[in-house]
Amino acid sequence: MTETHLQVAAIQFEPTQFRKEENISQLLTLAAQAAQGGARLIVMPEMGTTGYCWRDREEVAPWVETVAGETCRRFSALAREHDCYLVLGMPEEDAATGLYYNSAVLIGPAGVIGVHRKTHPYISEPKWAANGDLGHQVFATPIGNIALLICMDIHFIETARLAAVGGAQIICHISNWLAERTPAPYWLTRAWENGCALIESNRWGWERGVQFSGGSCVVDGDGRLLAARDSGDGIVAAEIQLPQHNPTLAKRRPELYQRLMTNTFSWNPGDFFGLYGMNPLPQGKRSDVAVAQFTPRGQPEANLQKMREMAQAAKAAGAELLVFPEKALTGGGGREQAISASHPAVIAFLQLAMALDMTLLSGWIEQEGDRFYNSALLVGPQGVIANYRQIHLNLADRQWATAGERWISADLPCGRVGLLLGEDLLIPEAGRILALEGCDLIACPAALAEPLPLAHSGTTIGHNYPIPTGADPLHCLLPRVRAGENNLWLAFANSCDALTGSFGISGIYGPDTFAFPRSEAKVLQAEGMATLTIDTGDSSTPYPTHVVRRKDLVLMRQPHYYTALLATRTE
């Protein structure tokens, strides 16, 4: 049985290229200080022994070594002396092949426990390193089950999910993160969505003209930031509670996740999605999309009146598509508020779309025979376009609703639009699957009360404009993360209700995490509407001109490692 509470530390450090011995000596000193302070698990930055920005194999060759080499022996001696566990970032040489890897080494009192080789390379690794070939392992130790990730790995929802599915309690993420305020939203989100504590060791300072972001931190399995350091060398220490059970995984529907094993953007998306003349992507263009935020009540007539007013305002603003919150048509609650597809409220909603010549999406509680669903109805001038039944139900809705079984997308003038509902957004696989289906935009009616946005107090790291450095109450925001990690637009229409805790902040969020100023529009008051012009590129060119059609990040996935994500559900 592992410990339930654990003292941990992340070391923040600025290594210097070509001064390996100096770097190692400083890391050993910092690690010893952390151990003397009570830390049992100490995490050091990516490539901390050598620095990061190497031009080619020839330049890095004098500084690489095997895991059996002198550097790991020195850190093993420290772990043995202090009865602690270390994660060390280093350029590794494979003794058998001579290949170089960007590696993280887990070391305990008895020596090296395991190695993770970076599986998802950043732009710099291919200059000198091979892609990692050891997959994503979870190492069982006396202090807990530990997974290792390196920098770019965590951009991909699949890597941290593999750790959680594999039983990890702690994710040790080492990085050379740059180009945004840290602690980064990806770090915080991966901890929360997977129910794993996360120890983040990032470097800071400059190397070859690159500014690194610092922000090393410790995050618990509920996504709470326990400790962080903005800049400078130092130790970030905290006590974490190790989860003995991971309820976040019980919501998963792995029997519906087969699409995760494909890479639909390996070929030109215009060619791939139009293969055999079936389901080509809509023509790229600019379109105005809107989301409405209000609190639906139990009377469809009253809800319809509010929706009518908001739809007319959206039409006047030029919107082609308007998304209303979850259960907006019927009000919240359960089966007692269910209506059938022939109910007058559904007919009136359809007539509204026809009268305004626009596409509308609303959540509703649907009854079909003796079954009830939490659904989202998409209607337009041509009639009913699609009806999505929520696949991932929250605990309250499981008491009355039947879970859906099909992913739904529809081709509209504004692009390929995938449909999700509130709770689906909490499950990272859901957005990924719709991205792999070629969706330009996800439309998501919601009534979410978690995760609450996380603020940032500002950084002293001197990022160049337009990277933000000031305080931000909405630094980490789930719909923004989901949009960026899947390279698509996300129209998120959330209710704002003090009774249920749903927090609002409806908006349309942009497809590029690191593009500043951000392409987004938000509703910050209790009730209102936001409109944004989205772009899906120019279809007249041979290859996509916009990131939503190229899906650069989605393309870089390594699905041959992801098979475990389809395993039987973990309770």
C-alpha positions as a printed NumPy array, in Angstrom:
array([[  0.   ,   0.   ,   0.   ],
       [  1.443,   3.374,  -0.957],
       [  1.554,   6.362,   1.334],
       [ -1.585,   8.523,   1.355],
       [  0.308,  11.78 ,   1.907],
       [  3.604,  12.594,   0.301],
       [  6.059,  15.474,   0.518],
       [  7.176,  16.395,  -2.996],
       [  9.277,  19.07 ,  -4.658],
       [  9.764,  20.524,  -8.119],
       [ 13.119,  22.104,  -8.856],
       [ 13.174,  25.146, -11.101],
       [ 16.548,  25.69 , -12.693],
       [ 18.266,  27.48 , -15.565],
       [ 20.894,  25.143, -17.034],
       [ 23.755,  26.489, -19.111],
       [ 24.752,  24.887, -22.384],
       [ 28.264,  23.419, -22.623],
       [ 28.569,  23.413, -18.799],
       [ 27.264,  19.992, -17.964],
       [ 29.306,  19.461, -14.804],
       [ 28.221,  22.838, -13.425],
       [ 24.569,  22.013, -14.173],
       [ 24.79 ,  18.611, -12.517],
       [ 26.47 ,  20.026,  -9.428],
       [ 23.757,  22.664,  -9.012],
       [ 20.979,  20.121,  -9.511],
       [ 22.543,  17.795,  -6.946],
       [ 22.712,  20.684,  -4.473],
       [ 19.09 ,  21.698,  -5.026],
       [ 17.88 ,  18.1  ,  -4.871],
       [ 19.77 ,  17.524,  -1.603],
       [ 18.209,  20.671,  -0.139],
       [ 14.753,  19.479,  -1.147],
       [ 15.391,  16.051,   0.382],
       [ 16.679,  17.6  ,   3.602],
       [ 13.429,  19.588,   3.688],
       [ 11.467,  16.352,   3.729],
       [ 10.679,  15.777,   0.049],
       [ 10.383,  12.098,  -0.884],
       [  9.866,  12.763,  -4.608],
       [ 11.956,  15.458,  -6.316],
       [ 11.477,  16.412,  -9.974],
       [ 14.045,  18.275, -12.106],
       [ 13.629,  20.015, -15.493],
       [ 13.748,  18.568, -18.978],
       [ 17.344,  18.337, -20.248],
       [ 18.42 ,  19.865, -16.952],
       [ 21.919,  18.427, -17.186],
       [ 22.8  ,  20.068, -20.5  ],
       [ 20.353,  22.708, -21.629],
       [ 17.876,  22.235, -24.461],
       [ 18.543,  24.082, -27.723],
       [ 20.904,  21.826, -29.685],
       [ 21.516,  22.263, -33.394],
       [ 22.248,  18.661, -34.358],
       [ 23.615,  15.291, -33.199],
       [ 27.179,  16.409, -33.627],
       [ 26.777,  19.361, -31.284],
       [ 25.013,  17.439, -28.511],
       [ 27.184,  14.305, -28.841],
       [ 29.798,  15.267, -26.187],
       [ 27.039,  15.703, -23.595],
       [ 24.88 ,  12.593, -24.034],
       [ 25.308,   9.436, -21.991],
       [ 23.538,   6.207, -21.201],
       [ 21.288,   5.709, -18.204],
       [ 23.998,   3.433, -16.829],
       [ 26.478,   6.321, -16.949],
       [ 28.132,   8.501, -14.34 ],
       [ 25.347,  11.102, -14.095],
       [ 22.652,   8.621, -13.088],
       [ 25.089,   6.955, -10.663],
       [ 25.606,  10.296,  -8.894],
       [ 21.896,  10.951,  -8.575],
       [ 21.333,   7.363,  -7.457],
       [ 23.81 ,   7.935,  -4.646],
       [ 21.864,  11.022,  -3.555],
       [ 18.575,   9.078,  -3.628],
       [ 20.155,   6.327,  -1.556],
       [ 21.612,   8.76 ,   0.988],
       [ 18.291,  10.561,   1.536],
       [ 15.9  ,   7.65 ,   0.899],
       [ 14.083,   9.643,  -1.778],
       [ 13.03 ,   9.386,  -5.418],
       [ 14.243,  11.645,  -8.232],
       [ 13.172,  12.441, -11.778],
       [ 16.102,  13.62 , -13.889],
       [ 15.936,  15.126, -17.397],
       [ 18.878,  14.33 , -19.679],
       [ 19.907,  13.611, -23.281],
       [ 20.203,   9.829, -23.332],
       [ 22.221,   7.619, -25.656],
       [ 20.929,   4.117, -26.282],
       [ 23.871,   1.781, -25.807],
       [ 22.645,  -0.725, -28.393],
       [ 21.69 ,   1.595, -31.259],
       [ 23.588,   4.815, -30.627],
       [ 20.324,   6.748, -30.984],
       [ 19.815,   9.815, -28.842],
       [ 16.625,  10.513, -26.874],
       [ 15.223,  13.332, -24.776],
       [ 14.649,  11.291, -21.613],
       [ 13.322,  11.407, -18.066],
       [ 14.855,   8.954, -15.633],
       [ 13.12 ,   7.821, -12.443],
       [ 15.681,   7.031,  -9.765],
       [ 15.139,   5.548,  -6.296],
       [ 17.284,   4.475,  -3.372],
       [ 18.165,   1.26 ,  -5.197],
       [ 19.079,   3.016,  -8.456],
       [ 17.336,   3.559, -11.787],
       [ 13.69 ,   2.428, -11.731],
       [ 12.636,   3.344, -15.252],
       [ 12.988,   5.685, -18.214],
       [ 10.537,   7.665, -20.317],
       [ 11.693,   8.824, -23.739],
       [  9.761,  11.812, -25.083],
       [  7.168,  10.401, -27.458],
       [  5.72 ,  13.623, -28.905],
       [  8.641,  15.801, -30.053],
       [  8.656,  19.576, -30.167],
       [ 10.165,  21.374, -33.153],
       [ 13.711,  21.088, -31.772],
       [ 14.016,  17.357, -30.98 ],
       [ 14.117,  16.097, -34.581],
       [ 17.364,  18.008, -35.046],
       [ 19.14 ,  15.469, -32.848],
       [ 16.822,  13.014, -31.083],
       [ 14.681,  10.066, -32.101],
       [ 11.049,   9.794, -31.066],
       [ 10.67 ,   7.889, -27.814],
       [ 10.152,   4.157, -28.203],
       [  9.202,   3.071, -24.668],
       [  5.552,   4.103, -24.716],
       [  3.857,   5.419, -21.599],
       [  4.646,   3.383, -18.523],
       [  3.47 ,   3.688, -14.935],
       [  6.104,   2.778, -12.362],
       [  4.924,   1.232,  -9.103],
       [  7.111,   2.439,  -6.216],
       [  6.804,   2.382,  -2.418],
       [  5.744,   6.05 ,  -2.497],
       [  3.086,   5.677,  -5.2  ],
       [  2.437,   4.893,  -8.859],
       [  4.416,   7.362, -10.951],
       [  4.15 ,   8.32 , -14.629],
       [  6.641,  10.494, -16.51 ],
       [  5.903,  12.992, -19.277],
       [  8.201,  15.425, -21.045],
       [  7.078,  18.888, -22.169],
       [  5.268,  18.503, -25.522],
       [  3.869,  15.123, -24.443],
       [  1.298,  16.862, -22.244],
       [ -0.144,  18.905, -25.124],
       [ -1.864,  15.679, -26.174],
       [ -4.857,  14.516, -24.147],
       [ -3.906,  10.889, -24.718],
       [ -0.612,  10.873, -22.802],
       [ -1.827,  11.901, -19.353],
       [ -4.936,   9.783, -19.936],
       [ -2.734,   6.744, -20.55 ],
       [ -1.064,   7.475, -17.221],
       [ -4.407,   7.618, -15.394],
       [ -5.789,   4.511, -17.076],
       [ -2.529,   2.763, -16.176],
       [ -3.095,   3.498, -12.494],
       [ -0.836,   6.518, -12.004],
       [ -1.338,   8.57 ,  -8.872],
       [  1.349,  11.115,  -9.748],
       [  2.373,  12.559, -13.101],
       [  5.874,  14.019, -13.107],
       [  6.048,  16.459, -15.993],
       [  9.431,  17.935, -16.861],
       [  9.649,  20.685, -19.431],
       [ 11.238,  23.578, -21.228],
       [  7.891,  25.353, -21.613],
       [  7.732,  28.685, -23.375],
       [  5.514,  31.324, -24.965],
       [  2.83 ,  31.67 , -22.292],
       [  2.205,  32.453, -18.639],
       [  2.746,  29.5  , -16.354],
       [  1.565,  27.404, -14.565],
       [  0.14 ,  26.56 , -17.969],
       [ -3.545,  25.732, -18.477],
       [ -2.572,  22.393, -20.061],
       [ -0.736,  21.372, -16.877],
       [ -3.618,  22.299, -14.603],
       [ -6.222,  20.684, -16.842],
       [ -4.354,  17.389, -17.227],
       [ -4.158,  16.984, -13.449],
       [ -7.849,  17.782, -12.948],
       [ -9.305,  15.75 , -15.806],
       [ -7.292,  12.659, -14.882],
       [ -7.542,  12.791, -11.092],
       [ -3.747,  12.633, -10.751],
       [ -1.407,  14.846,  -8.771],
       [  1.031,  16.648, -11.066],
       [  4.548,  17.8  , -10.253],
       [  5.763,  20.241, -12.86 ],
       [  9.458,  21.11 , -13.168],
       [ 10.041,  23.771, -15.804],
       [ 13.176,  25.711, -16.601],
       [ 13.342,  29.486, -16.783],
       [ 15.673,  32.028, -18.386],
       [ 17.076,  32.357, -21.897],
       [ 18.884,  29.989, -24.211],
       [ 19.821,  30.798, -27.813],
       [ 17.234,  33.566, -28.003],
       [ 14.437,  31.488, -26.501],
       [ 12.643,  32.755, -23.375],
       [ 11.437,  29.968, -21.096],
       [  8.458,  30.44 , -18.81 ],
       [  9.283,  29.05 , -15.366],
       [  6.144,  28.552, -13.271],
       [  7.178,  25.199, -11.783],
       [  4.403,  23.959,  -9.537],
       [  2.635,  21.2  ,  -7.646],
       [ -1.027,  20.472,  -8.462],
       [ -3.269,  18.009,  -6.664],
       [ -5.629,  15.503,  -8.26 ],
       [ -8.532,  17.967,  -7.994],
       [ -6.64 ,  20.501, -10.078],
       [ -5.81 ,  22.767,  -7.13 ],
       [ -2.542,  24.651,  -7.381],
       [ -0.701,  23.88 ,  -4.12 ],
       [  2.558,  25.737,  -4.734],
       [  4.331,  27.5  ,  -7.604],
       [  7.414,  29.554,  -8.431],
       [  7.291,  32.23 , -11.093],
       [ 10.965,  32.693, -11.968],
       [ 14.482,  32.025, -10.717],
       [ 16.25 ,  28.915,  -9.487],
       [ 14.606,  27.324,  -6.478],
       [ 12.506,  24.595,  -4.899],
       [  8.715,  24.329,  -5.008],
       [  7.614,  22.096,  -2.143],
       [  4.181,  20.829,  -1.121],
       [  2.398,  17.896,   0.454],
       [  0.066,  16.002,  -1.822],
       [ -2.638,  13.517,  -0.965],
       [ -2.36 ,  10.478,  -3.166],
       [ -5.685,   9.303,  -4.605],
       [ -6.445,   5.702,  -3.702],
       [ -9.399,   5.594,  -6.107],
       [ -9.936,   7.524,  -9.327],
       [-13.633,   8.289,  -9.928],
       [-12.85 ,  10.49 , -12.954],
       [-12.293,   7.376, -15.051],
       [-15.73 ,   5.908, -14.34 ],
       [-17.368,   8.395, -16.744],
       [-15.373,   7.159, -19.71 ],
       [-17.016,   5.19 , -22.566],
       [-13.984,   3.41 , -24.087],
       [-16.224,   1.178, -26.201],
       [-16.929,   4.332, -28.266],
       [-13.327,   5.548, -28.589],
       [-12.029,   3.507, -31.535],
       [-11.473,   6.681, -33.566],
       [ -8.6  ,   7.574, -31.2  ],
       [ -6.497,   4.888, -32.859],
       [ -6.562,   6.619, -36.247],
       [ -4.729,   9.642, -37.611],
       [ -7.176,  11.215, -40.014],
       [ -4.916,  14.19 , -40.708],
       [ -1.943,  12.187, -42.017],
       [ -3.101,  13.019, -45.539],
       [ -4.323,  16.265, -47.034],
       [ -7.665,  16.714, -45.22 ],
       [ -9.347,  17.913, -48.403],
       [ -8.416,  14.648, -50.095],
       [ -9.   ,  12.374, -47.109],
       [-12.454,  13.567, -46.078],
       [-13.597,  13.735, -49.696],
       [-12.321,  10.227, -50.546],
       [-14.752,   8.195, -52.685],
       [-16.837,  11.351, -53.143],
       [-18.339,  10.977, -49.673],
       [-18.624,  13.701, -47.006],
       [-16.12 ,  16.253, -48.289],
       [-15.462,  19.112, -45.902],
       [-17.602,  22.227, -46.453],
       [-16.007,  25.093, -48.329],
       [-13.799,  27.193, -46.077],
       [-15.07 ,  30.655, -45.277],
       [-15.594,  33.281, -42.596],
       [-18.811,  33.021, -40.592],
       [-20.4  ,  34.71 , -37.602],
       [-21.287,  32.343, -34.758],
       [-23.065,  33.247, -31.522],
       [-23.717,  31.725, -28.102],
       [-26.536,  32.669, -25.744],
       [-26.28 ,  32.547, -21.969],
       [-29.366,  32.461, -19.767],
       [-30.91 ,  30.309, -17.046],
       [-33.7  ,  28.103, -18.424],
       [-36.654,  27.368, -16.175],
       [-39.301,  24.652, -16.139],
       [-41.729,  26.182, -18.633],
       [-40.928,  25.676, -22.345],
       [-43.109,  28.662, -23.314],
       [-41.103,  31.058, -21.139],
       [-37.82 ,  29.591, -22.345],
       [-38.935,  29.891, -25.945],
       [-39.775,  33.552, -25.49 ],
       [-36.269,  34.251, -24.169],
       [-34.722,  32.174, -26.964],
       [-36.793,  34.028, -29.56 ],
       [-35.535,  37.402, -28.311],
       [-31.929,  36.244, -28.309],
       [-32.195,  34.608, -31.733],
       [-33.565,  37.818, -33.231],
       [-30.659,  39.769, -31.72 ],
       [-28.158,  37.209, -33.053],
       [-29.703,  37.406, -36.516],
       [-29.453,  41.186, -36.436],
       [-25.756,  40.808, -35.553],
       [-25.235,  38.592, -38.618],
       [-24.884,  35.217, -36.897],
       [-25.393,  32.075, -39.007],
       [-25.408,  29.744, -35.985],
       [-26.668,  30.373, -32.447],
       [-26.068,  27.927, -29.585],
       [-28.315,  27.913, -26.495],
       [-27.495,  26.257, -23.12 ],
       [-28.131,  22.685, -22.052],
       [-31.851,  21.946, -21.444],
       [-32.65 ,  25.468, -22.611],
       [-35.847,  24.429, -24.354],
       [-37.386,  22.381, -21.531],
       [-35.643,  23.653, -18.433],
       [-33.466,  21.549, -16.156],
       [-34.479,  18.699, -13.912],
       [-35.255,  15.212, -15.139],
       [-37.841,  13.087, -16.864],
       [-40.766,  15.097, -15.502],
       [-39.794,  17.871, -17.926],
       [-39.23 ,  15.594, -20.917],
       [-41.021,  16.252, -24.176],
       [-41.226,  14.332, -27.432],
       [-40.122,  15.438, -30.882],
       [-43.739,  16.26 , -31.729],
       [-44.252,  18.585, -28.758],
       [-45.407,  22.135, -29.641],
       [-42.227,  23.594, -28.121],
       [-40.069,  21.596, -30.546],
       [-42.253,  22.666, -33.458],
       [-42.038,  26.292, -32.346],
       [-38.227,  26.042, -32.063],
       [-38.037,  24.682, -35.601],
       [-40.326,  27.417, -36.883],
       [-38.097,  30.03 , -35.247],
       [-35.09 ,  28.769, -37.218],
       [-37.101,  28.812, -40.426],
       [-38.485,  32.285, -39.821],
       [-35.057,  33.747, -39.129],
       [-33.277,  31.685, -41.817],
       [-30.542,  30.631, -39.397],
       [-29.258,  27.517, -37.639],
       [-30.118,  27.041, -33.96 ],
       [-28.915,  24.499, -31.418],
       [-30.574,  23.938, -28.06 ],
       [-30.403,  21.432, -25.277],
       [-33.639,  19.663, -24.32 ],
       [-34.891,  16.733, -22.26 ],
       [-36.135,  14.258, -24.839],
       [-38.615,  11.419, -24.458],
       [-38.826,   8.628, -27.003],
       [-41.154,   5.844, -25.938],
       [-40.22 ,   4.845, -22.401],
       [-36.681,   6.235, -22.666],
       [-35.388,   9.677, -21.763],
       [-32.304,  11.474, -23.046],
       [-30.323,  14.621, -22.358],
       [-30.221,  15.849, -25.937],
       [-29.184,  18.699, -28.21 ],
       [-31.417,  19.538, -31.177],
       [-29.912,  21.222, -34.245],
       [-32.442,  22.88 , -36.555],
       [-32.243,  25.183, -39.545],
       [-34.216,  26.578, -42.45 ],
       [-34.248,  23.1  , -44.016],
       [-35.78 ,  21.488, -40.91 ],
       [-34.275,  19.212, -38.278],
       [-30.588,  18.71 , -39.054],
       [-29.444,  16.468, -36.187],
       [-30.235,  15.388, -32.653],
       [-27.383,  14.447, -30.345],
       [-27.994,  12.312, -27.233],
       [-25.399,  12.892, -24.542],
       [-22.833,  10.102, -24.315],
       [-21.236,  11.02 , -20.964],
       [-23.918,  11.596, -18.328],
       [-23.348,  13.297, -15.   ],
       [-24.333,  11.541, -11.79 ],
       [-27.696,  13.298, -11.451],
       [-28.755,  12.639, -15.044],
       [-27.792,   8.978, -14.81 ],
       [-30.751,   8.538, -12.461],
       [-33.227,   9.082, -15.302],
       [-31.465,   9.396, -18.646],
       [-30.23 ,   6.792, -21.113],
       [-26.735,   7.488, -22.416],
       [-26.334,   8.101, -26.141],
       [-24.291,   5.798, -28.356],
       [-23.385,   7.915, -31.397],
       [-21.083,  10.84 , -32.097],
       [-22.898,  13.451, -34.16 ],
       [-21.601,  16.079, -36.559],
       [-23.276,  18.053, -39.317],
       [-21.975,  19.979, -42.313],
       [-23.226,  23.564, -42.281],
       [-22.276,  26.647, -44.297],
       [-19.986,  27.7  , -41.413],
       [-18.137,  24.353, -41.467],
       [-18.295,  20.839, -40.067],
       [-19.917,  21.154, -36.647],
       [-19.67 ,  18.484, -33.946],
       [-22.168,  18.34 , -31.107],
       [-21.44 ,  17.781, -27.425],
       [-23.3  ,  18.529, -24.203],
       [-21.849,  19.891, -20.936],
       [-20.51 ,  16.802, -19.199],
       [-18.976,  15.531, -22.457],
       [-16.595,  18.485, -22.353],
       [-15.1  ,  17.155, -19.117],
       [-14.042,  13.978, -20.915],
       [-11.036,  14.808, -23.123],
       [-11.679,  11.92 , -25.517],
       [-14.971,  13.473, -26.653],
       [-13.546,  16.605, -28.235],
       [-10.653,  14.642, -29.705],
       [-12.954,  12.225, -31.519],
       [-14.912,  15.058, -33.13 ],
       [-11.639,  16.728, -34.158],
       [-10.558,  13.482, -35.822],
       [-13.877,  13.439, -37.669],
       [-12.822,  16.709, -39.297],
       [-14.919,  19.114, -37.235],
       [-14.091,  22.789, -37.62 ],
       [-16.253,  23.728, -34.671],
       [-17.756,  22.01 , -31.639],
       [-21.082,  23.418, -30.48 ],
       [-21.664,  22.601, -26.828],
       [-24.789,  23.525, -24.862],
       [-23.847,  23.215, -21.193],
       [-24.894,  23.651, -17.574],
       [-21.459,  23.141, -16.023],
       [-20.537,  24.002, -12.461],
       [-16.961,  22.688, -12.769],
       [-14.12 ,  23.071, -13.319],
       [-14.165,  26.666, -12.176],
       [-11.813,  29.017, -14.027],
       [ -8.4  ,  29.414, -12.417],
       [ -6.806,  32.824, -12.09 ],
       [ -3.191,  33.912, -12.596],
       [ -1.661,  36.747, -10.584],
       [  0.725,  37.728, -13.355],
       [  4.328,  36.85 , -14.195],
       [  7.64 ,  38.663, -14.012],
       [  8.939,  36.601, -16.955],
       [  9.541,  39.128, -19.748],
       [  7.532,  37.59 , -22.572],
       [  7.385,  39.618, -25.755],
       [  4.121,  41.224, -26.802],
       [  1.462,  39.976, -27.472],
       [  2.019,  37.145, -24.959],
       [  0.097,  38.278, -21.847],
       [  1.995,  38.742, -18.588],
       [ -0.523,  40.487, -16.337],
       [ -3.066,  39.138, -13.884],
       [ -5.941,  37.202, -15.45 ],
       [ -8.991,  35.872, -13.572],
       [ -9.701,  33.502, -16.494],
       [ -6.177,  32.156, -17.047],
       [ -7.255,  28.496, -17.154],
       [-10.642,  27.966, -18.756],
       [-11.775,  24.499, -19.872],
       [-13.534,  25.4  , -23.164],
       [-10.478,  27.403, -24.228],
       [ -8.224,  24.419, -23.485],
       [-10.509,  22.022, -25.387],
       [-10.555,  24.306, -28.436],
       [ -6.785,  24.727, -28.528],
       [ -5.824,  21.098, -27.922],
       [ -8.066,  20.041, -30.831],
       [ -7.351,  22.925, -33.239],
       [-11.003,  23.849, -33.647],
       [-13.453,  26.565, -32.694],
       [-15.625,  25.832, -29.681],
       [-19.036,  27.492, -29.176],
       [-19.767,  26.965, -25.486],
       [-23.221,  28.056, -24.26 ],
       [-23.331,  27.601, -20.497],
       [-26.129,  28.53 , -18.147],
       [-25.423,  30.788, -15.174],
       [-27.477,  29.632, -12.214],
       [-26.78 ,  30.207,  -8.523],
       [-29.045,  27.288,  -7.62 ],
       [-27.051,  24.683,  -9.562],
       [-23.678,  26.448,  -9.499],
       [-23.318,  26.63 , -13.29 ],
       [-20.769,  29.384, -13.819],
       [-21.586,  30.868, -17.21 ],
       [-18.591,  32.292, -19.132],
       [-20.186,  31.173, -22.368],
       [-18.113,  32.016, -25.396],
       [-16.61 ,  31.133, -28.726],
       [-13.01 ,  30.017, -28.211],
       [-10.262,  29.853, -30.819],
       [ -8.272,  26.949, -32.295],
       [ -4.687,  27.892, -31.401],
       [ -3.556,  27.771, -27.769],
       [ -0.483,  29.919, -28.342],
       [ -1.966,  32.557, -30.652],
       [ -2.205,  35.931, -28.923],
       [ -4.215,  38.085, -28.707],
       [ -6.762,  35.3  , -28.314],
       [ -9.49 ,  34.799, -30.9  ],
       [-12.483,  34.559, -28.588],
       [-15.604,  36.321, -27.371],
       [-17.149,  35.701, -23.951],
       [-20.273,  36.47 , -21.914],
       [-19.15 ,  37.637, -18.481],
       [-22.494,  38.74 , -17.045],
       [-25.289,  36.41 , -15.89 ],
       [-27.255,  36.733, -19.107],
       [-26.197,  37.802, -22.552],
       [-24.799,  36.826, -25.914],
       [-21.406,  36.729, -27.594],
       [-20.701,  36.713, -31.331],
       [-17.433,  36.006, -33.118],
       [-16.336,  35.752, -36.722],
       [-14.72 ,  32.36 , -37.193],
       [-12.591,  31.307, -40.154],
       [-12.075,  27.891, -41.734],
       [ -9.653,  29.064, -44.433],
       [ -9.519,  29.284, -48.192],
       [-10.682,  26.132, -49.998],
       [ -9.305,  27.303, -53.351],
       [ -5.754,  26.376, -52.362],
       [ -4.463,  22.786, -52.717],
       [ -3.679,  22.465, -49.009],
       [ -5.555,  23.959, -46.028],
       [ -4.596,  27.519, -45.143],
       [ -6.105,  27.568, -41.645],
       [ -5.165,  25.623, -38.534],
       [ -8.728,  24.294, -38.088],
       [ -8.35 ,  22.432, -41.378],
       [ -4.682,  21.445, -40.98 ],
       [ -5.048,  20.546, -37.295],
       [ -1.296,  20.781, -36.732],
       [ -1.439,  19.516, -33.148],
       [ -3.864,  16.683, -33.929],
       [ -1.596,  15.593, -36.782],
       [  1.342,  15.128, -34.382],
       [ -0.43 ,  12.493, -32.28 ],
       [  1.222,   9.059, -31.9  ],
       [ -1.841,   6.755, -31.923],
       [  0.169,   3.524, -31.999],
       [  0.742,   4.134, -28.278],
       [ -2.923,   4.703, -27.413],
       [ -4.427,   1.196, -27.462],
       [ -4.848,   1.11 , -23.67 ],
       [ -7.379,   3.939, -23.94 ],
       [ -9.822,   1.447, -25.454],
       [ -9.51 ,  -1.021, -22.572],
       [-12.479,  -1.971, -20.414],
       [-13.768,   0.875, -18.307],
       [-11.927,   1.437, -15.017],
       [-14.266,   1.931, -12.042]])
